[in-house]
């Protein structure tokens, strides 16, 4: 019930649209009921008038019938128009609302979610939210309001007619839908869960399709997906049987109500307390009233699946960000020196810290290399630097200001990071570059590409900067994709540039050219290089060596190379020539 209440709160901004939609649907439903009742009355009255050769004014009832027909058509059109407008507005707002909750969670609080799962929640689960309005709120409101009108109309003729039809409507509107929902509750929930699982698997399998083909696992994954589709069809069949039970019951209740109306009405006609045309009208009125309940069983049986989707959405929304901006962030500093004071980081559930007792000062404009083997803690250091995580202990300062007193956006505007696996969007080269600066000119794009040693490669392409990069940069080589990410970071013109394994996938010549260009074109900008390779780091002002999350050695390249320490041991383990013995 709490989930349903939370879900209904999402509809509050659209209460006006919902009310208009219900009003239009109610008008169409009442017009349909009135059309059947008036037509029955008219035909019966005409027949009786003909039998007794009595004059009959057919203009008025004919006009009423035409009015009901026009109102039914217009009401249905307005209902579709308004309900779809409200639904599309709700879906658009809901996706924006969910994404706004997701953005502060990334990346740390979402690390245990598969990308396909997040996509399934953003797309499939949000799509299911519309069912609450289209298949639950509107049908129930229209059915209830139209039933009241029918019962009051019948009560004017005889209270027993109203009571009999009212009892049948109660069965059709509450008892049968609840029974159908109870019978299909498990199937509805499992349908939502399996659908989400299938969407997640499809996204993941498409992302790794090349690997699946290389390893021969594609057929196994296809068979597994096929089995889950079989499970989904089986659950949908169970749900359809429950819904069919409810809908058949509604039809039967309508027939019984019509029969009860005849049983009660015939004696009334015989005694002269009710006319024959009125009995026909009452019978058709009772029968038509149940058309409003045709969709109610499906609404109840589908509610379990909708609530399952809502719970998956609320599970994301209720997650707390790992890093929360201060209520009143400090103004960003004018200086850009970095200072780590006894900084430590322990991941939840970890047996040992990822970083411990990090004391580090990086002056503005310095060029620092942080080296260590994979898993030493270099990437964790970057996460702390850009406020993706908060340190477990200690403090980080940017320009003298505690970094946790600055907004994450302000910090990331001043620190450009090229991660080890930088993402490229399915767009053109120019579009990917302009993510850093949407207003960048073509000349600035060329300058950034040249600084990343990529300009000649781009100009060799037929479409140049308008070349699509493909899904995640699939049309580019690994080295080109990495240099494109570097060019994007350079275009941002942030005062601090962090490069995580920038030379991965590059040949020695391109690697040297890249570092030459980076050092020549970024004078005055702080450059932090994270790597476990040793190419070009001899030109850094300082080298920091990290082992098991701790700084174990620091100094210039020539000093560390001659010293029998951690740097030298790391150097000896790596099969790479750096031009020194």
C-alpha positions, 0 to 999 in steps of 0.5 A: 500500500505504501508503494501505491501511495508513493506512486500516486504522489507522482501523479499529483502535478497532473491532477488537472489533466487526470480530472479532465481525462476522467471527465471526458471518459465519464461523458463517453461512458454515460453517453454510451449507456444512455444511447443503449437505454434511449435506443431501447426505449425508442424502439419499444415505444415505437412498436407499441405505438404502432400496435395500438395505432397511436400517434408518436413524437419520434423527433425528441427521442431521435434527437436525444439518441443523436446527441448521445452518439455525438457525445460518445464519439467526442468524449472518447476522442477527448479522453484519448487525447487528454489521457495520452497527453497526461501519460506522456507528460508523466513518463517524461517527468518520471524519467527526468525525476529518476535520472535526477536521483541517479546522477548524485549516486554515480558512480560509487552508489551504483557500482553494484548495478549492471548497466542493463538493469539501470536501463531496464528501470529507466525504460521498462519500469517507468513505462509500467507507471502509466498503467496506474493511470490508464488501467487503474485510476481512470477505469475505477473512477469512471466505473464508480461514477457511472454506476452511481448515475445508473443506480440513481436512475433505476431508483427513480423507477423502483428501489428493488431494481437499483438494489439488484443492479447495485449488488451486481455492480459491487460484485463486478467492481470489487469482488471479482477484480480482487479475486482475479488479482489474488489469483494472479498476484504472483504471476504479475510480480514475476512477469515484471521481474522476468521482463526486467531480467530479460532487458538487463541480459539483452543490454549486457549481451549486446555490450559483450557480443564480440566476446561471447562470439570469440569464446563461443558462449553466444549460443549458451547465452541465447539459449538461456535468454530463450528459456527466460522468454519461455518463463515470461510467456508462462507467467503471462499466460497465468496472468491472462487466465486470471484476467479472463476469469475476472472479465468473464465474471463481469460479463456474467454479472451484467447478464444476471443484472439484466435478468434480475431487472426483467424479473423485477420489472415484468410484474411492475409492468403488469401492475401498471406501475412501469411502462414497457418502454421503461422496462426495456430502457432499465434492462439495457441500462443495467446491461450497458453499465457493466461495460465500464467494468470490462477493464477493471479486472485487468487493472487489478491483476496488472497492479502487482506487476506495476507495484513490482516495477515501482519498488525497483524504481523506489529502491534506486530513489531511496539510495543515499549518495556516497558523497553529499554536497554541503548545504552552503558550499564555499566559493571555489578557491582562486588557487589550485594547489592540492594537499592530502593530509593523512588521507585514508579510504576503506571501501564498505566490506573491505578487510583492508584500506584502499588508501592509508596515511596519504600525505601529499602536496602538489603545488599549482602547475606541478607535474607529478607522476603517481606510479604503482602496480595495478590495484595499488590505489591510484584510481582510488586517489582520483575518486577522492580527488574529484569527490566521487568518494569521501575519505574515511579519514584525513582531509583533502584541500584544493587551493587551501579550501577543504574539498568536502566544503566545495560542491562536487560540480565546482571541484570537477570543473577545476579537475579534468580527469581522463579515466583508464576506460574513458567513455565515448558516446555514440555520436561524432568526434566533434560531439564527443569533444564538445561534451567538455565545452559545448560552445567550442569553435572548430578551431578550438577542436582542432587545437585540442586534437592536435595537442592529443596527437590526433589531428592528423588521424581525424583529418585523414577520415572522409568526414573529419570531425563529423565522423561517427565514433560508433558504440563506445568508440567502436570505429576508432582504434584503442589508441585513437579512442584514448587520445580523443578522451585526452583531447576532450579533457584538454578542451575543458581547459581545467587548471588541473589535468589527471591522466590515468594510464594515458599511454595504454594502447599506444606504440612507443613513438606515438606515446613519446609524441603525445607526452611531448605535446602534453608537456609543451601545451600545458605549461602552468597547468597542474599535470598528474599522471597515474601509471604503472608504466615508466615512459616519459615520467623522467620529465615529471617534477616528482614521482610518487610510488604507491604500494598497497594504498600507501606512499612508500617512496617519492622523489625525482626520476634520477634519484629513485632510479639509483636508489634500491627502493620500491620504485626500482623494484617496480621498474625491474618487474616491468618489461619495458625499456626506459632508456636507463640501466 
